[in-house]
């Protein structure tokens, strides 16, 4: 019964909790949209314009931070795969003639 109550939220056939950058993106975009909307409302007292500005800020921050975060994620993933292959090769070549040749090049 506990499994049924902890049902995961799916978005495009993927669990939201497992998507990289999803949580941070929406936390930053919601808070920045809310802050901009409230500040604009406090300064001008125009409700409709403040809500439009808040929603626009939310959308822009979502797109910008999602792109930035996914770029860094993919770059980090690429570097990690390079490091993993180098570690695998090092373990394979350890104690062989190939290791001596590699050390001569470096």
N, C-alpha and C positions, 0 to 999 in steps of 0.2 A: 504494500500500500504506500510505502514511503517513496518508491520509485515512480509511482503515478503522479504524486504531488510535485516532484522535482523534474517536471517535463521541460526539456530544453526548448528555447525559442529558436526557430529555424528561419533563415533568410536566404533565399535562392539555393535551397537544399544544403545549406551549411549551418552549423550551430554558431550562433552569434558569439558565445563565450570562447570559441576556439579560433575566431578570426583575428589575425594580428592587426593591431592599430584601431580596431573598432571602438573599444571602450574609451581610449584616450581621445580619439577624434570627436566623439559625441560629447564627452565631458567638457572639452575645451570649447566646442562650438556652442553648446547650450549656454554655458556660463558667459561666454563673450557676447552672445546675442542678447541675453538677459541684461548684462551690465550696460551695453550700449543703449538698449531700449529704455532702461530705467534712467540712465543719465540724461538722455535726450528728453525724456518726458519731464524730468525734474527741472531742466533748464528752459524748456519751451511750453510745456503743458499741452502739447498737441498729441492726442492719443493715437489717431490713425497714422500719422507720420512716424511716430515713435515705434509703433508696432511694425510698420513696413521696414523701417530701418533695422529693427531688431531681427526680423526674419531674414532680411538681406544679409546682415552680418553673420547670422547663423549659417546661411547657405555658403557664403564666401569662405568663412573659416573652415567649414566642413570640407569643402573641396580642396582648399589650400593645404590644410594639415593632413588630410588623407593622402594626398599626393606626396607630400614631404615624408611622411611616416612610411609609406609603402616603398618609396625610393630607398630610404635608409635600410628598411628591412631586406629588400632584395639585394642591395649592395653587401650587407652583412652576411646574408645567406651565401652569396657567391664567394666571399672571402673565407667563410667557414668551410665550404666544400673544397677550396684550394688547400687549406690547411689540413683537412682530413686526408686528402689524397697524398699530400707530402708526408704526413705522419705514417700512412699506410706504406708508402714506398720506402721510407726510412726503415720501418720494421722488416720489410722484405729484403732490403739490401744490406742489412746489418751483418758484418762479418764476412762480406764477400768482396771480390775484386771491384765490383761496381761501386761500392761505398768508397773505396780508395780513389777511384776516378772522379767521383762526385766531389770529394774533399779537395782534390787537386784543382778542380775548376773554381771552387769557391776560394 
